[in-house]
Amino acid sequence: MSAILPPSKRIWWKQPLDKIELTWIAIAFVWALVLFFMMPYWHVFGKQNLSNEAYRISTESYQKKAQDMVDKYTARTETEQKIPVVHPPAGSDVYLIARLWAWWPILELENGQSYRLHLSAMDYQHGFSLQPSNINLQVVPGYEMVVTVTPNQSGTYAIVCNEYCGIGHHTMVSRLYVVDKK
Amino acid sequence: MANPADATQRPAPEEAEERIPIMQHVLENPFLLLFLGVAIPAVFYIIWGIMEIVAIPIAK
């Protein structure tokens, strides 16, 4: 009768369930299952929730790897900060550094080719957001995240930092070029 | 609340000897519930999470 009185029978566990309550529980449970299975479904069949590899790395080692790539494959520089534009060979490992408050270098990838894109930060946590494809990954210092990407449309993409990283966070934007295979 | 059918009630003298179901024990014991409410999330989220992070391999 009342929630604060003890149950009328010592063994209340076996009292039969009201039909309305069973229906309510069934609907809530089915909906919970739908929401649960949506997660792996979109991971497998969706275009945005990518799986990635993760490795531990020191910031110095990662910076060296990125610098090696830039030394080998720089095509030109752009912007006032003279950021190198790198055109690495198809199928290779490409490196992007996130640091306060810039993305370095600028990558130029070929349409239809796969690359292993490595991401790491030099100082604090940043967010890699490729627009308009809306691919988002967290980028942290001390860890190297690797996603295998295959551009399927040529053009200029924006890379925006979407994890607040300080006073210059709103200026941390860059670009990524996808060009057709020559 | 609908009254349970009388056929499911046990005669009073036998109730004292009837075994109380385990789930009813669990739900009647507030300190057990407190323990489970802390231990289960701690194991499945915190401890499992730390195990996964510690297992991240070193980059080549």
gemmi code that builds the backbone of each chain (N, CA, C; Angstrom):
import gemmi

chains = {
    "A": [
        ("MET", (0.849, -1.200, 0.000), (0.000, 0.000, 0.000), (0.879, 1.241, 0.000)),
        ("SER", (1.836, 1.261, 0.925), (2.669, 2.461, 1.001), (4.122, 2.034, 0.861)),
        ("ALA", (4.915, 2.889, 0.286), (6.306, 2.517, 0.045), (7.112, 2.501, 1.328)),
        ("ILE", (6.639, 3.154, 2.394), (7.485, 3.217, 3.588), (7.105, 2.159, 4.621)),
        ("LEU", (6.032, 1.389, 4.328), (5.707, 0.303, 5.248), (6.363, -0.976, 4.746)),
        ("PRO", (6.661, -1.926, 5.627), (7.216, -3.189, 5.146), (6.200, -3.900, 4.254)),
        ("PRO", (6.655, -4.775, 3.345), (5.706, -5.471, 2.464), (4.776, -6.364, 3.279)),
        ("SER", (3.576, -6.593, 2.743), (2.583, -7.315, 3.535), (2.957, -8.784, 3.688)),
        ("LYS", (3.683, -9.323, 2.688), (4.136, -10.712, 2.819), (5.649, -10.736, 2.943)),
        ("ARG", (6.143, -11.700, 3.744), (7.602, -11.742, 3.921), (8.328, -11.968, 2.596)),
        ("ILE", (7.791, -12.918, 1.812), (8.407, -13.167, 0.506), (7.613, -12.392, -0.531)),
        ("TRP", (8.077, -11.219, -0.880), (7.364, -10.407, -1.861), (7.906, -10.630, -3.269)),
        ("TRP", (9.013, -11.355, -3.343), (9.669, -11.512, -4.640), (8.790, -12.210, -5.646)),
        ("LYS", (7.952, -13.132, -5.137), (7.206, -13.956, -6.087), (5.840, -13.387, -6.410)),
        ("GLN", (5.549, -12.153, -5.955), (4.249, -11.579, -6.288), (4.156, -11.366, -7.781)),
        ("PRO", (2.981, -11.668, -8.390), (2.900, -11.565, -9.844), (2.994, -10.112, -10.303)),
        ("LEU", (3.524, -9.952, -11.481), (3.766, -8.631, -12.052), (2.501, -8.124, -12.725)),
        ("ASP", (2.191, -6.862, -12.517), (1.045, -6.264, -13.172), (1.327, -6.151, -14.676)),
        ("LYS", (0.277, -6.370, -15.516), (0.503, -6.407, -16.974), (1.035, -5.071, -17.492)),
        ("ILE", (0.501, -3.982, -16.913), (0.934, -2.657, -17.366), (2.410, -2.464, -17.075)),
        ("GLU", (2.845, -2.924, -15.887), (4.247, -2.750, -15.518), (5.140, -3.565, -16.441)),
        ("LEU", (4.695, -4.781, -16.795), (5.482, -5.610, -17.700), (5.604, -4.940, -19.068)),
        ("THR", (4.507, -4.371, -19.550), (4.543, -3.690, -20.854), (5.518, -2.515, -20.809)),
        ("TRP", (5.460, -1.758, -19.727), (6.348, -0.603, -19.577), (7.812, -1.039, -19.602)),
        ("ILE", (8.116, -2.088, -18.826), (9.494, -2.587, -18.770), (9.933, -3.084, -20.138)),
        ("ALA", (9.020, -3.788, -20.849), (9.378, -4.340, -22.160), (9.698, -3.230, -23.145)),
        ("ILE", (8.886, -2.176, -23.171), (9.130, -1.072, -24.112), (10.467, -0.399, -23.794)),
        ("ALA", (10.705, -0.128, -22.504), (11.962, 0.532, -22.125), (13.150, -0.348, -22.468)),
        ("PHE", (13.031, -1.645, -22.266), (14.136, -2.551, -22.545), (14.418, -2.632, -24.039)),
        ("VAL", (13.369, -2.734, -24.850), (13.579, -2.786, -26.301), (14.263, -1.508, -26.774)),
        ("TRP", (13.834, -0.370, -26.271), (14.462, 0.891, -26.683), (15.929, 0.941, -26.256)),
        ("ALA", (16.212, 0.438, -25.046), (17.599, 0.405, -24.578), (18.445, -0.466, -25.517)),
        ("LEU", (17.887, -1.585, -25.989), (18.625, -2.453, -26.907), (18.868, -1.744, -28.238)),
        ("VAL", (17.860, -1.022, -28.712), (18.040, -0.289, -29.976), (19.204, 0.684, -29.850)),
        ("LEU", (19.196, 1.474, -28.762), (20.260, 2.460, -28.573), (21.615, 1.774, -28.425)),
        ("PHE", (21.637, 0.642, -27.753), (22.907, -0.058, -27.559), (23.479, -0.526, -28.880)),
        ("PHE", (22.649, -1.166, -29.711), (23.176, -1.733, -30.953), (23.434, -0.684, -32.019)),
        ("MET", (22.860, 0.517, -31.841), (23.202, 1.607, -32.746), (24.685, 1.914, -32.700)),
        ("MET", (25.310, 1.763, -31.546), (26.717, 2.159, -31.408), (27.629, 1.322, -32.299)),
        ("PRO", (27.631, -0.014, -32.175), (28.491, -0.769, -33.100), (28.032, -0.650, -34.554)),
        ("TYR", (26.726, -0.481, -34.797), (26.251, -0.359, -36.176), (26.871, 0.854, -36.851)),
        ("TRP", (26.793, 2.003, -36.199), (27.341, 3.204, -36.819), (28.856, 3.137, -36.890)),
        ("HIS", (29.471, 2.412, -35.954), (30.924, 2.289, -36.042), (31.320, 1.514, -37.284)),
        ("VAL", (30.561, 0.439, -37.587), (30.912, -0.393, -38.739), (30.446, 0.252, -40.047)),
        ("PHE", (29.196, 0.692, -40.071), (28.611, 1.138, -41.337), (28.607, 2.653, -41.503)),
        ("GLY", (28.961, 3.402, -40.456), (28.951, 4.853, -40.582), (30.281, 5.361, -41.075)),
        ("LYS", (30.327, 6.668, -41.360), (31.533, 7.230, -41.984), (32.330, 8.084, -41.014)),
        ("GLN", (31.883, 8.211, -39.767), (32.546, 9.191, -38.913), (33.182, 8.608, -37.665)),
        ("ASN", (32.586, 7.594, -37.056), (33.162, 7.047, -35.814), (34.211, 6.012, -36.173)),
        ("LEU", (35.434, 6.492, -36.499), (36.465, 5.584, -36.978), (37.126, 4.862, -35.822)),
        ("SER", (37.642, 3.650, -36.087), (38.518, 3.035, -35.097), (39.930, 3.524, -35.394)),
        ("ASN", (40.728, 3.610, -34.358), (42.083, 4.081, -34.573), (43.055, 3.207, -33.799)),
        ("GLU", (44.324, 3.249, -34.249), (45.365, 2.588, -33.463), (45.912, 3.623, -32.503)),
        ("ALA", (46.458, 3.167, -31.399), (47.028, 4.102, -30.436), (48.371, 3.568, -29.961)),
        ("TYR", (49.355, 4.425, -29.837), (50.685, 4.055, -29.366), (51.176, 5.126, -28.415)),
        ("ARG", (52.057, 4.725, -27.483), (52.716, 5.708, -26.640), (53.951, 6.214, -27.365)),
        ("ILE", (54.189, 7.513, -27.244), (55.382, 8.053, -27.894), (55.792, 9.313, -27.164)),
        ("SER", (57.059, 9.628, -27.190), (57.487, 10.888, -26.583), (57.308, 11.995, -27.607)),
        ("THR", (57.139, 13.229, -27.110), (56.896, 14.332, -28.038), (58.097, 14.539, -28.952)),
        ("GLU", (59.312, 14.287, -28.403), (60.503, 14.487, -29.241), (60.528, 13.491, -30.393)),
        ("SER", (60.246, 12.226, -30.103), (60.252, 11.214, -31.164), (59.214, 11.529, -32.224)),
        ("TYR", (58.029, 11.944, -31.789), (56.985, 12.215, -32.757), (57.354, 13.414, -33.614)),
        ("GLN", (57.912, 14.432, -32.979), (58.302, 15.621, -33.749), (59.342, 15.238, -34.794)),
        ("LYS", (60.243, 14.322, -34.422), (61.267, 13.905, -35.379), (60.631, 13.189, -36.562)),
        ("LYS", (59.660, 12.328, -36.298), (59.004, 11.620, -37.392), (58.322, 12.603, -38.336)),
        ("ALA", (57.645, 13.596, -37.757), (56.969, 14.576, -38.609), (57.991, 15.390, -39.401)),
        ("GLN", (59.070, 15.770, -38.748), (60.092, 16.571, -39.423), (60.735, 15.786, -40.557)),
        ("ASP", (60.949, 14.475, -40.346), (61.517, 13.644, -41.413), (60.630, 13.656, -42.639)),
        ("MET", (59.328, 13.541, -42.419), (58.390, 13.553, -43.545), (58.441, 14.908, -44.251)),
        ("VAL", (58.471, 15.984, -43.464), (58.494, 17.323, -44.060), (59.780, 17.524, -44.856)),
        ("ASP", (60.906, 17.044, -44.292), (62.173, 17.222, -45.006), (62.151, 16.517, -46.343)),
        ("LYS", (61.455, 15.387, -46.421), (61.509, 14.596, -47.662), (60.498, 15.064, -48.697)),
        ("TYR", (59.318, 15.490, -48.257), (58.230, 15.628, -49.229), (57.623, 17.019, -49.310)),
        ("THR", (58.339, 18.055, -48.860), (57.759, 19.407, -48.928), (57.619, 19.846, -50.377)),
        ("ALA", (56.437, 20.365, -50.722), (56.202, 20.839, -52.079), (56.347, 22.356, -52.162)),
        ("ARG", (55.884, 23.046, -51.133), (55.933, 24.509, -51.131), (55.619, 24.962, -49.706)),
        ("THR", (55.592, 26.273, -49.482), (55.119, 26.753, -48.186), (53.938, 27.670, -48.423)),
        ("GLU", (53.100, 27.797, -47.416), (51.932, 28.675, -47.535), (51.778, 29.478, -46.258)),
        ("THR", (51.010, 30.504, -46.349), (50.637, 31.430, -45.266), (51.852, 32.228, -44.796)),
        ("GLU", (51.564, 33.235, -43.999), (52.640, 34.100, -43.499), (53.595, 33.330, -42.598)),
        ("GLN", (53.072, 32.274, -41.949), (53.946, 31.526, -41.035), (54.844, 30.557, -41.789)),
        ("LYS", (54.727, 30.518, -43.111), (55.558, 29.653, -43.956), (55.411, 28.200, -43.539)),
        ("ILE", (54.177, 27.755, -43.427), (53.941, 26.356, -43.077), (54.195, 25.503, -44.319)),
        ("PRO", (55.022, 24.444, -44.186), (55.286, 23.598, -45.359), (54.048, 22.815, -45.788)),
        ("VAL", (53.861, 22.729, -47.099), (52.818, 21.868, -47.653), (53.513, 20.602, -48.130)),
        ("VAL", (53.083, 19.479, -47.583), (53.788, 18.219, -47.790), (52.954, 17.322, -48.695)),
        ("HIS", (53.579, 16.721, -49.690), (52.879, 15.795, -50.583), (53.552, 14.438, -50.466)),
        ("PRO", (53.154, 13.627, -49.479), (53.814, 12.335, -49.278), (53.354, 11.306, -50.308)),
        ("PRO", (54.134, 10.237, -50.504), (53.733, 9.230, -51.484), (52.474, 8.483, -51.051)),
        ("ALA", (51.711, 8.019, -52.029), (50.453, 7.325, -51.736), (50.728, 6.088, -50.905)),
        ("GLY", (49.860, 5.820, -49.948), (49.993, 4.624, -49.130), (50.964, 4.762, -47.980)),
        ("SER", (51.555, 5.947, -47.794), (52.585, 6.052, -46.760), (51.998, 6.577, -45.452)),
        ("ASP", (52.900, 6.696, -44.464), (52.487, 7.260, -43.180), (52.634, 8.772, -43.241)),
        ("VAL", (51.598, 9.479, -42.871), (51.665, 10.942, -42.864), (51.468, 11.412, -41.435)),
        ("TYR", (52.120, 12.493, -41.092), (52.158, 12.952, -39.701), (51.623, 14.359, -39.579)),
        ("LEU", (50.816, 14.576, -38.562), (50.281, 15.901, -38.281), (50.535, 16.201, -36.810)),
        ("ILE", (51.080, 17.389, -36.557), (51.358, 17.798, -35.178), (50.327, 18.835, -34.764)),
        ("ALA", (49.804, 18.672, -33.556), (48.930, 19.695, -32.980), (49.705, 20.368, -31.865)),
        ("ARG", (49.830, 21.670, -31.920), (50.490, 22.371, -30.831), (49.888, 23.753, -30.708)),
        ("LEU", (50.142, 24.370, -29.581), (49.601, 25.717, -29.326), (50.231, 26.707, -30.298)),
        ("TRP", (49.528, 27.333, -31.188), (48.148, 27.025, -31.518), (48.077, 26.849, -33.010)),
        ("ALA", (48.569, 25.749, -33.538), (48.611, 25.547, -34.983), (48.677, 24.063, -35.289)),
        ("TRP", (48.306, 23.715, -36.502), (48.488, 22.372, -37.045), (49.675, 22.445, -37.999)),
        ("TRP", (50.538, 21.468, -37.923), (51.765, 21.530, -38.726), (52.133, 20.152, -39.183)),
        ("PRO", (52.442, 19.875, -40.420), (52.393, 20.793, -41.558), (51.022, 20.778, -42.219)),
        ("ILE", (50.951, 21.270, -43.430), (49.728, 21.152, -44.230), (49.917, 19.936, -45.130)),
        ("LEU", (48.922, 19.069, -45.150), (49.051, 17.837, -45.927), (48.352, 17.973, -47.268)),
        ("GLU", (48.972, 17.395, -48.307), (48.331, 17.334, -49.618), (48.274, 15.855, -49.997)),
        ("LEU", (47.063, 15.309, -50.001), (46.901, 13.882, -50.253), (46.265, 13.658, -51.612)),
        ("GLU", (46.396, 12.438, -52.127), (45.833, 12.130, -53.439), (44.477, 11.451, -53.289)),
        ("ASN", (43.564, 11.850, -54.152), (42.220, 11.277, -54.158), (42.302, 9.791, -54.460)),
        ("GLY", (41.609, 8.976, -53.654), (41.527, 7.547, -53.921), (42.666, 6.725, -53.338)),
        ("GLN", (43.652, 7.384, -52.739), (44.762, 6.647, -52.149), (44.595, 6.573, -50.647)),
        ("SER", (45.062, 5.476, -50.036), (44.973, 5.341, -48.582), (46.249, 5.833, -47.935)),
        ("TYR", (46.092, 6.418, -46.765), (47.245, 6.871, -45.992), (47.028, 6.489, -44.547)),
        ("ARG", (48.125, 6.302, -43.807), (48.002, 6.142, -42.354), (48.291, 7.511, -41.756)),
        ("LEU", (47.256, 8.148, -41.289), (47.389, 9.494, -40.738), (47.723, 9.390, -39.256)),
        ("HIS", (48.864, 9.918, -38.865), (49.293, 9.918, -37.469), (48.999, 11.283, -36.864)),
        ("LEU", (48.494, 11.261, -35.624), (48.165, 12.505, -34.944), (48.732, 12.487, -33.535)),
        ("SER", (49.392, 13.565, -33.158), (49.821, 13.677, -31.769), (49.965, 15.149, -31.446)),
        ("ALA", (50.037, 15.449, -30.153), (50.146, 16.843, -29.720), (51.477, 17.053, -29.013)),
        ("MET", (51.918, 18.278, -28.984), (53.200, 18.592, -28.380), (53.066, 19.106, -26.952)),
        ("ASP", (51.886, 19.566, -26.586), (51.756, 20.251, -25.303), (50.511, 19.853, -24.536)),
        ("TYR", (49.343, 20.194, -25.051), (48.109, 19.899, -24.327), (47.148, 19.144, -25.241)),
        ("GLN", (45.978, 18.868, -24.716), (44.991, 18.115, -25.482), (44.369, 19.011, -26.539)),
        ("HIS", (44.281, 18.497, -27.771), (43.623, 19.228, -28.845), (42.603, 18.314, -29.493)),
        ("GLY", (41.731, 18.895, -30.319), (40.749, 18.093, -31.046), (40.951, 18.269, -32.532)),
        ("PHE", (41.110, 17.170, -33.235), (41.247, 17.202, -34.687), (39.860, 17.057, -35.284)),
        ("SER", (39.432, 18.052, -36.048), (38.105, 17.996, -36.642), (38.234, 18.328, -38.106)),
        ("LEU", (37.990, 17.352, -38.965), (38.098, 17.555, -40.402), (36.717, 17.911, -40.928)),
        ("GLN", (36.637, 19.100, -41.519), (35.353, 19.559, -42.026), (35.433, 19.719, -43.527)),
        ("PRO", (34.350, 19.480, -44.266), (33.010, 19.131, -43.806), (32.773, 17.637, -43.591)),
        ("SER", (33.811, 16.769, -43.720), (33.579, 15.341, -43.501), (33.177, 15.049, -42.070)),
        ("ASN", (33.503, 15.981, -41.149), (33.137, 15.818, -39.734), (33.744, 14.553, -39.131)),
        ("ILE", (35.039, 14.386, -39.373), (35.764, 13.313, -38.703), (36.487, 13.935, -37.523)),
        ("ASN", (36.226, 13.418, -36.334), (36.725, 14.055, -35.115), (37.517, 13.072, -34.277)),
        ("LEU", (38.688, 13.507, -33.833), (39.522, 12.663, -32.983), (40.169, 13.528, -31.932)),
        ("GLN", (40.348, 12.993, -30.761), (41.093, 13.711, -29.738), (42.582, 13.469, -29.955)),
        ("VAL", (43.378, 14.502, -29.734), (44.815, 14.424, -29.965), (45.479, 14.813, -28.650)),
        ("VAL", (46.282, 13.901, -28.098), (46.876, 14.145, -26.784), (48.379, 13.990, -26.843)),
        ("PRO", (49.092, 14.729, -26.011), (50.543, 14.549, -25.986), (50.906, 13.217, -25.342)),
        ("GLY", (51.986, 12.606, -25.826), (52.413, 11.332, -25.264), (51.786, 10.132, -25.936)),
        ("TYR", (50.796, 10.361, -26.779), (50.143, 9.264, -27.485), (50.045, 9.595, -28.961)),
        ("GLU", (50.231, 8.574, -29.803), (50.161, 8.747, -31.248), (48.936, 7.989, -31.723)),
        ("MET", (47.992, 8.722, -32.300), (46.787, 8.075, -32.827), (46.968, 7.895, -34.323)),
        ("VAL", (46.584, 6.736, -34.834), (46.734, 6.469, -36.265), (45.384, 6.048, -36.831)),
        ("VAL", (44.928, 6.758, -37.872), (43.723, 6.333, -38.601), (44.122, 6.120, -40.054)),
        ("THR", (43.517, 5.101, -40.649), (43.745, 4.863, -42.074), (42.655, 5.611, -42.828)),
        ("VAL", (43.062, 6.586, -43.628), (42.081, 7.398, -44.349), (42.271, 7.234, -45.849)),
        ("THR", (41.176, 7.292, -46.571), (41.203, 7.244, -48.036), (40.329, 8.382, -48.526)),
        ("PRO", (40.931, 9.488, -48.953), (40.096, 10.577, -49.473), (39.322, 10.112, -50.697)),
        ("ASN", (38.049, 10.493, -50.743), (37.264, 10.087, -51.900), (36.694, 11.272, -52.663)),
        ("GLN", (37.090, 12.464, -52.285), (36.651, 13.647, -53.019), (37.736, 14.694, -52.937)),
        ("SER", (38.159, 15.186, -54.072), (39.244, 16.164, -54.051), (38.693, 17.530, -53.657)),
        ("GLY", (39.577, 18.375, -53.175), (39.160, 19.707, -52.758), (39.989, 20.160, -51.578)),
        ("THR", (39.537, 21.207, -50.940), (40.221, 21.747, -49.757), (39.348, 21.498, -48.541)),
        ("TYR", (39.935, 20.869, -47.541), (39.209, 20.580, -46.319), (39.751, 21.466, -45.203)),
        ("ALA", (38.907, 21.753, -44.224), (39.342, 22.548, -43.083), (39.676, 21.617, -41.922)),
        ("ILE", (40.761, 21.927, -41.228), (41.065, 21.235, -39.975), (40.889, 22.258, -38.870)),
        ("VAL", (40.007, 21.946, -37.954), (39.672, 22.882, -36.885), (39.996, 22.193, -35.565)),
        ("CYS", (40.522, 22.945, -34.625), (40.721, 22.358, -33.292), (39.412, 22.458, -32.528)),
        ("ASN", (38.857, 21.338, -32.113), (37.584, 21.411, -31.406), (37.695, 20.972, -29.960)),
        ("GLU", (38.881, 21.098, -29.367), (39.035, 20.877, -27.926), (39.731, 22.101, -27.369)),
        ("TYR", (39.070, 22.794, -26.468), (39.600, 24.065, -25.980), (41.014, 23.893, -25.437)),
        ("CYS", (41.924, 24.686, -25.933), (43.330, 24.501, -25.577), (43.992, 25.791, -25.183)),
        ("GLY", (43.231, 26.820, -24.858), (43.867, 28.030, -24.382), (43.391, 29.259, -25.127)),
        ("ILE", (44.123, 30.344, -24.902), (43.669, 31.634, -25.372), (43.640, 31.724, -26.890)),
        ("GLY", (44.484, 30.919, -27.573), (44.533, 30.989, -29.035), (43.785, 29.871, -29.719)),
        ("HIS", (42.966, 29.148, -28.980), (42.278, 27.965, -29.503), (41.465, 28.302, -30.751)),
        ("HIS", (40.837, 29.462, -30.766), (39.971, 29.796, -31.898), (40.771, 30.109, -33.162)),
        ("THR", (42.077, 30.284, -33.018), (42.877, 30.545, -34.212), (43.516, 29.275, -34.759)),
        ("MET", (43.253, 28.150, -34.092), (43.944, 26.919, -34.483), (43.189, 26.222, -35.608)),
        ("VAL", (43.302, 26.771, -36.768), (42.661, 26.188, -37.937), (43.713, 26.004, -39.012)),
        ("SER", (43.493, 25.009, -39.838), (44.424, 24.766, -40.932), (43.638, 24.194, -42.098)),
        ("ARG", (44.356, 23.661, -43.070), (43.651, 23.093, -44.210), (44.329, 21.819, -44.643)),
        ("LEU", (43.599, 21.029, -45.412), (44.124, 19.783, -45.953), (43.687, 19.727, -47.411)),
        ("TYR", (44.637, 19.490, -48.283), (44.308, 19.447, -49.710), (44.182, 18.007, -50.167)),
        ("VAL", (43.180, 17.749, -50.986), (43.093, 16.460, -51.683), (43.113, 16.763, -53.168)),
        ("VAL", (44.116, 16.231, -53.845), (44.248, 16.506, -55.273), (44.066, 15.216, -56.060)),
        ("ASP", (43.713, 15.370, -57.307), (43.557, 14.179, -58.142), (44.926, 13.638, -58.505)),
        ("LYS", (44.988, 12.341, -58.697), (46.276, 11.688, -58.991), (46.805, 12.221, -60.307)),
        ("LYS", (48.087, 12.575, -60.299), (48.639, 13.113, -61.546), (48.976, 11.978, -62.502)),
    ],
    "B": [
        ("MET", (-3.004, -0.934, -6.430), (-2.157, -2.059, -6.819), (-3.011, -3.310, -6.791)),
        ("ALA", (-2.915, -4.107, -7.812), (-3.760, -5.306, -7.909), (-3.352, -6.285, -6.824)),
        ("ASN", (-4.309, -6.875, -6.182), (-4.016, -7.875, -5.155), (-3.571, -9.171, -5.805)),
        ("PRO", (-2.457, -9.719, -5.354), (-2.026, -10.974, -5.977), (-3.088, -12.045, -5.749)),
        ("ALA", (-3.184, -13.003, -6.660), (-4.174, -14.079, -6.522), (-3.916, -14.841, -5.241)),
        ("ASP", (-4.984, -15.208, -4.530), (-4.789, -15.870, -3.237), (-4.100, -17.208, -3.390)),
        ("ALA", (-4.219, -17.808, -4.534), (-3.623, -19.137, -4.736), (-2.105, -19.086, -4.589)),
        ("THR", (-1.498, -17.892, -4.802), (-0.038, -17.849, -4.712), (0.445, -17.635, -3.292)),
        ("GLN", (-0.499, -17.349, -2.362), (-0.057, -17.138, -0.977), (0.231, -18.461, -0.304)),
        ("ARG", (1.296, -18.463, 0.462), (1.568, -19.695, 1.191), (0.897, -19.626, 2.552)),
        ("PRO", (0.494, -20.785, 3.141), (-0.099, -20.791, 4.511), (0.911, -20.228, 5.500)),
        ("ALA", (0.458, -19.443, 6.482), (1.353, -18.685, 7.360), (2.405, -19.541, 8.054)),
        ("PRO", (2.067, -20.694, 8.673), (3.106, -21.429, 9.420), (4.259, -21.862, 8.521)),
        ("GLU", (4.002, -22.151, 7.235), (5.099, -22.636, 6.377), (6.027, -21.515, 5.946)),
        ("GLU", (5.532, -20.277, 6.008), (6.365, -19.167, 5.507), (7.675, -19.057, 6.259)),
        ("ALA", (7.650, -19.351, 7.541), (8.860, -19.180, 8.344), (9.970, -20.084, 7.846)),
        ("GLU", (9.605, -21.255, 7.262), (10.642, -22.172, 6.804), (10.975, -21.981, 5.334)),
        ("GLU", (10.134, -21.213, 4.605), (10.345, -21.075, 3.165), (11.626, -20.303, 2.899)),
        ("ARG", (12.378, -20.793, 1.938), (13.635, -20.134, 1.623), (13.358, -18.798, 0.935)),
        ("ILE", (14.028, -17.726, 1.381), (13.832, -16.408, 0.772), (14.703, -16.353, -0.489)),
        ("PRO", (14.119, -15.964, -1.615), (14.903, -15.934, -2.868), (16.125, -15.018, -2.738)),
        ("ILE", (17.184, -15.396, -3.442), (18.454, -14.654, -3.342), (18.285, -13.206, -3.767)),
        ("MET", (17.556, -12.982, -4.878), (17.387, -11.614, -5.374), (16.676, -10.752, -4.341)),
        ("GLN", (15.753, -11.358, -3.600), (15.064, -10.571, -2.583), (16.047, -10.199, -1.472)),
        ("HIS", (16.943, -11.131, -1.100), (17.984, -10.806, -0.119), (18.801, -9.605, -0.572)),
        ("VAL", (19.182, -9.656, -1.840), (20.053, -8.599, -2.371), (19.356, -7.242, -2.291)),
        ("LEU", (18.097, -7.209, -2.743), (17.402, -5.925, -2.807), (16.978, -5.433, -1.433)),
        ("GLU", (17.002, -6.291, -0.421), (16.590, -5.854, 0.915), (17.763, -5.365, 1.735)),
        ("ASN", (18.982, -5.546, 1.254), (20.158, -5.234, 2.059), (20.792, -3.939, 1.557)),
        ("PRO", (20.563, -2.815, 2.222), (21.033, -1.529, 1.673), (22.548, -1.419, 1.597)),
        ("PHE", (23.257, -2.073, 2.523), (24.721, -1.934, 2.485), (25.328, -2.778, 1.391)),
        ("LEU", (24.681, -3.920, 1.114), (25.127, -4.708, -0.041), (24.899, -3.915, -1.323)),
        ("LEU", (23.742, -3.274, -1.410), (23.441, -2.464, -2.589), (24.429, -1.313, -2.724)),
        ("LEU", (24.787, -0.707, -1.610), (25.781, 0.380, -1.651), (27.108, -0.142, -2.176)),
        ("PHE", (27.511, -1.300, -1.658), (28.772, -1.877, -2.108), (28.743, -2.165, -3.610)),
        ("LEU", (27.652, -2.797, -4.078), (27.561, -3.122, -5.508), (27.530, -1.857, -6.352)),
        ("GLY", (26.826, -0.836, -5.838), (26.714, 0.409, -6.600), (28.044, 1.121, -6.764)),
        ("VAL", (28.958, 0.905, -5.858), (30.291, 1.500, -5.985), (31.232, 0.549, -6.718)),
        ("ALA", (31.197, -0.743, -6.350), (32.176, -1.684, -6.904), (31.955, -1.950, -8.379)),
        ("ILE", (30.715, -2.128, -8.809), (30.491, -2.494, -10.214), (30.920, -1.381, -11.165)),
        ("PRO", (30.511, -0.131, -10.980), (31.035, 0.919, -11.877), (32.543, 1.108, -11.749)),
        ("ALA", (33.065, 0.970, -10.516), (34.512, 1.167, -10.345), (35.289, 0.130, -11.144)),
        ("VAL", (34.847, -1.115, -11.120), (35.563, -2.158, -11.853), (35.389, -1.983, -13.353)),
        ("PHE", (34.148, -1.853, -13.795), (33.917, -1.847, -15.239), (34.345, -0.562, -15.911)),
        ("TYR", (34.370, 0.554, -15.247), (34.784, 1.802, -15.877), (36.213, 2.155, -15.505)),
        ("ILE", (36.458, 2.356, -14.208), (37.775, 2.866, -13.809), (38.860, 1.812, -14.020)),
        ("ILE", (38.687, 0.638, -13.407), (39.771, -0.356, -13.466), (39.968, -0.864, -14.880)),
        ("TRP", (38.876, -1.177, -15.578), (38.991, -1.630, -16.962), (39.637, -0.531, -17.826)),
        ("GLY", (39.242, 0.707, -17.590), (39.804, 1.807, -18.370), (41.304, 1.945, -18.143)),
        ("ILE", (41.707, 1.868, -16.879), (43.137, 1.987, -16.586), (43.896, 0.822, -17.196)),
        ("MET", (43.318, -0.373, -17.141), (43.986, -1.538, -17.759), (44.189, -1.315, -19.249)),
        ("GLU", (43.166, -0.749, -19.918), (43.307, -0.521, -21.355), (44.378, 0.517, -21.644)),
        ("ILE", (44.424, 1.570, -20.831), (45.399, 2.629, -21.106), (46.810, 2.130, -20.872)),
        ("VAL", (46.993, 1.358, -19.803), (48.326, 0.833, -19.497), (48.804, -0.103, -20.594)),
        ("ALA", (47.860, -0.759, -21.287), (48.221, -1.739, -22.307), (48.506, -1.134, -23.660)),
        ("ILE", (48.447, 0.200, -23.790), (48.729, 0.812, -25.090), (50.201, 0.566, -25.428)),
        ("PRO", (50.496, 0.036, -26.621), (51.879, -0.303, -26.950), (52.721, 0.936, -27.240)),
        ("ILE", (54.037, 0.753, -27.179), (54.967, 1.852, -27.485), (55.083, 1.972, -29.001)),
        ("ALA", (55.180, 3.176, -29.478), (55.286, 3.392, -30.919), (56.636, 2.880, -31.419)),
        ("LYS", (56.621, 2.412, -32.664), (57.889, 1.895, -33.215), (58.799, 3.051, -33.566)),
    ],
}
model = gemmi.Model(1)
for chain_id, residues in chains.items():
    chain = gemmi.Chain(chain_id)
    for i, (resn, *xyz) in enumerate(residues, 1):
        res = gemmi.Residue()
        res.name, res.seqid = resn, gemmi.SeqId(i, " ")
        for name, pos in zip(("N", "CA", "C"), xyz):
            atom = gemmi.Atom()
            atom.name, atom.element = name, gemmi.Element(name[0])
            atom.pos, atom.b_iso = gemmi.Position(*pos), 0.0
            res.add_atom(atom)
        chain.add_residue(res)
    model.add_chain(chain)
structure = gemmi.Structure()
structure.add_model(model)
structure.setup_entities()
